[in-house]
Structures are given as C-alpha cells and as structure tokens.
Amino acid sequence: MAIFPSKRFTPSSSTHTLAHRYRQALSKHPFALFGLPFIATMLLGSFFLTPATALRYERHDKKVKQVSEEDRLGMGKNRRRIDLKEEYYRLAAKDLDNWEQKRVKRLPGEHDGVL
C-alpha cells in the first residue's frame, strides 16, 4: 500500500493569486492576518456606533421631556391631590366588616362557574 505524501497538491495556475498567497501567509501568522483584523473591526464598530446609540437615547429623553412639560401646563389640573394619611383615614372610616358578596352578572351563553 502506498503512503500518501503530506504535502498538498497546488496547481501552478492558482499559486499566483492573492487568495493563495493570503492562505499561505495565514497558516504562518494566523493572529496577525485573522485575529487582529477581527478585533480591530469590533473596536472600530463600537466607536462608530456610540454616536448612533447616543442619538437614540437623546430622542427618547426628548419625548419623555415633552410629556412632562405638557403635564406641567395643566393636563392634570382637575385631579385631586393624593395624601397617604387622608386616604388611610378615609378607608378606616368605612365599615369593612359589613359587606355582602354579589355575583357578577354573566353574558348570555357564558359559563357562570356554578357546578
């Protein structure tokens, strides 16, 4: 049985192409020709995308600020102010021990839950 050589066969027509020379150099210097460009792309992409994300959050803050300004102008003038002590005493004044449970009227054809 013949022993196969470990050297790859490369046709003479493809030895002068840029892709072949890159593959050869990549096998000798993998980090310099693959890892370093990849890391550089990630870092530069981060720096280029930072202003875009900042613009996004600035627009969101602007929308929130507009709503709060309209609220200050009087959107909620007819609402009463809430005071926790007042709400507590108003609830305590009600008679919470005397109450009656009432069933909600069901729509026609709806299951009422009674077995």
C-alpha positions in Angstrom: 0.0 0.0 0.0 1.3 3.4 -1.0 2.0 6.1 1.5 0.3 9.4 0.7 2.6 12.5 0.8 1.7 15.1 3.5 2.3 18.0 1.1 -0.8 19.3 -0.7 -1.1 19.5 -4.4 -1.5 23.1 -5.6 -1.9 23.7 -9.3 0.5 26.2 -10.8 -2.3 28.4 -12.0 -3.5 29.2 -8.5 -0.2 29.9 -6.9 0.0 33.4 -8.2 -3.4 34.5 -6.9 -4.0 36.8 -4.0 -6.2 34.2 -2.2 -3.5 31.6 -2.4 -0.8 34.0 -1.0 -3.2 35.0 1.8 -3.9 31.4 2.7 -0.2 30.6 2.8 0.6 33.7 5.0 -2.4 32.9 7.2 -1.0 29.5 8.1 2.2 31.1 9.2 0.7 34.2 11.0 -2.9 33.4 12.0 -3.3 36.1 14.6 -1.8 38.9 12.5 -3.9 38.1 9.5 -7.2 37.0 11.1 -7.4 37.7 14.8 -6.1 41.3 14.7 -8.4 42.5 11.9 -11.3 40.9 13.7 -10.6 42.6 17.0 -9.9 45.9 15.2 -13.3 45.6 13.4 -15.1 45.1 16.7 -13.4 48.0 18.4 -13.9 50.4 15.5 -17.5 49.3 15.2 -18.0 50.1 18.8 -16.6 53.6 18.4 -18.6 54.3 15.2 -21.9 53.0 16.8 -21.6 55.0 20.0 -22.9 58.3 18.5 -25.9 56.4 16.9 -26.9 54.9 20.3 -26.4 58.3 22.0 -28.7 59.9 19.4 -31.3 57.2 20.1 -31.4 57.8 23.8 -31.4 61.6 23.3 -34.5 61.3 21.1 -36.2 59.1 23.8 -35.3 61.6 26.5 -36.8 64.4 24.4 -40.1 62.6 24.0 -40.3 62.0 27.8 -39.4 65.6 28.5 -42.2 66.8 26.1 -44.8 64.8 28.0 -43.6 66.1 31.4 -43.8 69.7 30.1 -47.4 69.2 28.9 -48.2 67.7 32.3 -46.9 70.9 33.9 -49.0 73.0 31.7 -52.2 71.6 33.1 -53.1 68.2 31.8 -53.9 67.1 35.4 -55.4 70.2 36.9 -58.8 68.6 37.6 -57.3 65.7 39.5 -57.2 65.8 43.3 -54.0 65.6 45.2 -53.3 62.3 47.0 -52.3 62.3 50.6 -51.5 59.0 52.2 -52.8 60.0 55.7 -56.1 61.2 54.2 -56.5 58.0 52.2 -55.8 55.9 55.2 -58.4 57.7 57.4 -60.9 57.7 54.6 -60.6 53.9 54.3 -60.6 53.4 58.0 -63.9 55.4 58.3 -65.7 52.8 56.1 -67.3 49.8 57.7 -65.2 47.0 56.3 -66.8 44.3 58.4 -70.3 44.6 57.0 -70.3 43.7 53.3 -72.1 41.4 51.0 -70.7 39.3 48.3 -72.5 39.7 45.0 -72.1 37.6 41.8 -71.3 39.5 38.6 -74.0 39.0 36.0 -72.6 36.9 33.2 -73.2 37.5 29.5 -75.7 35.2 27.7 -74.1 31.9 26.8 -71.1 32.4 29.1 -70.3 29.7 31.7 -71.2 31.0 35.1 -68.8 28.7 37.1 -71.5 27.1 39.2 -71.2 23.3 39.4 
